[in-house]
Amino acid sequence: MEMNEPLIQMRGISKSFGGVEALKEVDLQLGRQEVLGLVGDNGAGKSTLIKILTGAITPDQGEILIDGEKVKITHPRDSQGLGIQAIYQDLSLVGTFDPPSNLFLGKEIIKRRFGLFPVLDKKKMLKEGLKTLREELMIDIPNPYNSVNKLSGGQQQAVAIGRAIYLKAKVIIMDEPTASLGVEECEKILDLIKRLKTQDCSVIVISHNMEHIFSVCDRVSVLRHGEIVGDRAVSDSSSTEIVSYITGAKG
């Protein structure tokens, strides 16, 4: 494997729903410790492409390679086993659970009471959960015993990211991570996305906000009518150019 080989390569990905071609031989790659912006108008194919990468749907044709090796992803557990975690707009948090409990959702730490009966090790979950949030992500949750539905939108987003980190994600896909957040919370989440690169993570950010895309991403790929029409390094492009790809003025 070459040192500069992409972490993920999607090659020739096509998908149709009935007579509608959602994706047409799409090639997409993601580098190690890279933040990639995936943009396009509604219906461009972004959600379909991500659902293929996360195993929610299967492509009609094409292949996916991770670390240069072809992999088969036909179910979300396949992608999760490969270190791919998606954070959608609903965040998939349990509102009545506290932040540490949400971090360990489905991966709870169990101890044996009296050496016999399995019970949740809430003390250890609290300690490790706060370590992930405060030390690795530098997010402070003032009262970790509060239920998640009492936290701000930005704090909830941080908890969802923390869960992905705890699950040892190599790739985190974030769908509109700053939607419905205030200016201050947006800045915190954008800073957090930048810090994820130091956690040996690669990130795909789906967003309509060009300012946010250009503030955190290294590269931008543009989908239009199911095809990649532009792939540009942020340092060599501008929001005006990317919008021209999205609208079809350039391509």
ABEGO torsion letter per residue (X at the ends): XBAABBABBBBGBBBBBEABBABBGBBBBBBBGBBBBBBEBBGAGAAAAAAAAAGABBBABEBBBBGGBBBBBABAAAAAAAGBBBBBAAGGBBAABBAAAAAABGABBBBBBGGABBBBBAAAAAAAAAAAAAAAAGBBBABAABBAAABBAAAAAAAAAAAAAAAGBABBBBBGAABGBBAAAAAAAAAAAAAAAAAGBBBBBBBABAAAAAAABABBBBBBGGBBABBBBAAABBAAAAAAAAAGABX
